[in-house]
Amino acid sequence: MREIRLDHDERPLAGRPDHLEQVVHRGHFLDLLRGSRFTPVPCCGTYFQILDYSAISDAPDTAFAEHLLRDHGVASIPTSAFLYNSEAPRVLRFCFAKRDETLECAAERLRAV
C-alpha cells in the first residue's frame, strides 16, 4: 500500500466517496514525475494537477500542449482556455483521475520531455 500524503487542503473533496482514492492518485502521479523537468504547482480540491513547464520551453501553453500530444502522446489542458485578456503562465493541467497504468505511462513519457 502506498503512503498517503495530504500536503494540501483537501476539504473541498472530503465529502466525496472517492476522495481518498483521488488523493492517492495525485500523490502517485507526483511521485512518478520526480526527476522530470516539470514543476508541480500546489493544487487542492480538484482532479487535475497543474505542472509548470517553464524550465522546458518558452512556447505558449496551447503550442506546448499540442507538442506533448503529438510528439509524446500525453494529453493536457492549456490554462489559457480559462483566461480572458491576459497571458497564460507556462503551466498545463493534467487529469490524474486515471488508472495507475495510465498514470505510469504518462509520467514515463513526461519524464522524457
Summary of the structure (lengths in Angstrom):
residues: 113
radius of gyration: 14.1
end to end distance: 29.1
largest distance: 45.5
contacts: 295
relative contact order: 0.20
helix: 40%
strand: 13%
